[in-house]
Amino acid sequence: MADLQATFEQAQLDVKKLTQRPSNDELLALYSFFKQATDGDVHGKRPGMFDFKGAAKYEAWEKRKGMDAETAMQKYIDKVSRIIEAYA
């Protein structure tokens, strides 16, 4: 777990160094895996119908419901690696 945590933290730093902005779908995937890894299952109220960005983020995170933190961390790491390859 310690190695996974360190790799997860490094991936967070690596994604901030991108020179091109990933697509909205890629950003939502990263957000949802990050939130699931750090906060667990989605909680709180669903954003209002006019908060499109908030609703999209909530729905993306909600799709990860039940995923354990280690799996979410690994999926985040894998997604960052694919994004770096695509945008490097």
C-alpha positions as CSV (number, residue, x, y, z in Angstrom):
1,M,0.0,0.0,0.0
2,A,2.9,2.4,0.8
3,D,4.3,2.0,-2.8
4,L,0.8,2.5,-4.3
5,Q,0.3,5.6,-2.2
6,A,3.6,7.1,-3.2
7,T,2.9,6.3,-6.9
8,F,-0.6,7.9,-6.5
9,E,0.9,11.0,-5.1
10,Q,3.5,11.2,-7.8
11,A,0.8,10.8,-10.5
12,Q,-1.0,13.8,-8.9
13,L,2.2,15.8,-9.4
14,D,2.8,14.5,-12.9
15,V,-0.6,15.4,-14.2
16,K,-0.1,19.0,-13.1
17,K,2.9,19.3,-15.4
18,L,1.0,18.6,-18.6
19,T,1.4,21.3,-21.2
20,Q,-1.9,20.5,-22.9
21,R,-5.3,20.3,-21.2
22,P,-6.9,16.9,-21.2
23,S,-10.4,16.5,-22.5
24,N,-13.4,17.0,-20.2
25,D,-14.0,13.3,-20.1
26,E,-10.4,12.6,-19.1
27,L,-10.6,15.2,-16.4
28,L,-13.9,13.8,-15.0
29,A,-12.4,10.3,-14.9
30,L,-9.3,11.6,-13.0
31,Y,-11.6,13.5,-10.6
32,S,-13.8,10.5,-10.0
33,F,-10.9,8.1,-9.3
34,F,-9.2,10.7,-7.1
35,K,-12.3,11.4,-5.0
36,Q,-13.1,7.7,-4.7
37,A,-9.5,7.0,-3.6
38,T,-9.4,9.8,-1.1
39,D,-13.0,10.2,0.1
40,G,-14.7,6.9,-0.6
41,D,-18.2,6.7,-1.9
42,V,-20.0,9.8,-3.1
43,H,-21.8,11.7,-0.3
44,G,-23.7,15.0,0.0
45,K,-26.5,16.3,-2.0
46,R,-26.5,16.2,-5.8
47,P,-25.9,19.7,-7.2
48,G,-28.8,21.6,-8.6
49,M,-30.0,21.3,-12.2
50,F,-28.3,24.5,-13.3
51,D,-24.9,23.5,-11.8
52,F,-23.8,21.6,-14.9
53,K,-20.2,21.2,-13.9
54,G,-21.0,20.2,-10.3
55,A,-23.6,17.7,-11.6
56,A,-21.1,16.1,-14.0
57,K,-18.5,15.8,-11.3
58,Y,-21.1,14.3,-8.9
59,E,-22.3,11.8,-11.5
60,A,-18.7,10.8,-12.5
61,W,-17.9,10.1,-8.8
62,E,-21.1,8.3,-8.2
63,K,-20.2,5.8,-11.0
64,R,-17.3,4.7,-8.8
65,K,-19.5,3.8,-5.8
66,G,-18.3,0.6,-4.1
67,M,-14.8,0.8,-5.6
68,D,-12.1,0.4,-2.9
69,A,-9.5,3.0,-2.4
70,E,-6.6,0.9,-3.7
71,T,-8.4,0.1,-7.0
72,A,-9.3,3.8,-7.4
73,M,-5.7,4.8,-6.8
74,Q,-4.5,2.3,-9.4
75,K,-7.0,3.4,-11.9
76,Y,-6.0,7.0,-11.4
77,I,-2.4,6.1,-11.9
78,D,-3.2,4.2,-15.1
79,K,-5.3,7.0,-16.4
80,V,-2.6,9.6,-15.7
81,S,-0.1,7.4,-17.5
82,R,-2.3,7.1,-20.6
83,I,-2.9,10.9,-20.6
84,I,0.8,11.6,-20.4
85,E,1.5,9.3,-23.3
86,A,-1.3,10.9,-25.3
87,Y,-0.2,14.5,-24.6
88,A,3.5,14.2,-24.4
